[in-house]
């Protein structure tokens, strides 16, 4: 991930001819360090490369069964950085003409659930189709530090996107609900 | 150490790294949009570096996706998108549920600005006392990795890395790798076990990583 922060531009290779049969210290074996891409590296580690290692790589990239040589110009990622001051998970329970009503769970610190009336214009166009009772969204207020060095205080809503429930999952959920109902003695 | 406690990281991020067998060329932004996992306009504005049989790499304004045949990685530096990052991983492998995944890392990274070079050096000395390094002239901490066993019932480990930050100076970089493995790594049966762990462990994992980092910062 740190590689996202590197201010440089690199070329990487999918090289058809690995240079050696074993790992070599200090030899650049990966690109950007975000994913360990070469077949010399232990493939059982799910962490990321260290900053020191990242900053000493030459961005060479190898794959186990290379069949082509590609030279690709990679530009540094321009991700902005967002620091949340306040964060909620919301569940929509009513959609009106210009606003929607939601229950909010504070993800920043423990506290009682709240209810809020939120203008629909706060929802991005991409997410409008997802706005319906039962939909889950995340609401963040915080600082957005742009890759150009600007800091903005912003508020953003993003709806959860998950594939639709399958029939099998719905069946399981209904069975579980009935099991709990029976357990509680409700009729 | 109150000053450090109140300090927020200058830069932070989270990533989910999955180890298994993947087909990188599937992972095109348009595929994610068609599956409803990202927005259509997000997909259209994606910065695609490469989508190839052996490697896929693209960026959205909040997300970096990198996939090779044995590794799938999602990264964000936006705290507002930590949950969407998890949802994207879960949604992806709900659709690709037969993908064998044998391990996962929930990784939390933070860079902290120190108030002075003295404070910065003092932290390095505390983490790696120099008394044993008399054979070196001006020894300095470049990278320290410590591993602990899991305190939950899952298989795996927790690895913490500390380095001087290359982003802020004087600053410290922390990286916590919360590593999970399937019970039978030799024959992972699809993605279900790891996705289940991801959903179940996500909140605790992020909280634990923050606690570890702050406990190191505040330890005197």
Interface residues (C-beta under 8 A of the other chain):
Chain A: X1 X2 X4 X5 X6 X14 X34 X35 X36 X37 X43 X44 X45 X46 X47 X48 X50 X51 X52 X53 X55 X61 X63 X64 X65 X66 X70 X72 X74 X77 X78 X79 X80 X81 X82 X83 X84 X87 X89 X107 X124 X125 X126 X127 X138 X140 X142 X144 X145 X156 X158 X160 X161 X162 X163 X164
Chain B: X8 X9 X11 X12 X13 X14 X15 X17 X18 X19 X35 X36 X37 X38 X39 X40 X41 X42 X47 X49 X50 X52 X54 X55 X57 X59 X61 X62 X63 X64 X66 X67 X68 X69 X70 X71 X73 X75 X76 X77 X78 X79 X80 X81 X83 X84 X87 X88 X90 X91 X94 X95 X103 X104 X105 X107 X109 X111 X142 X143 X145 X159 X161 X163 X164 X165 X166 X167 X173 X175 X177 X179 X180
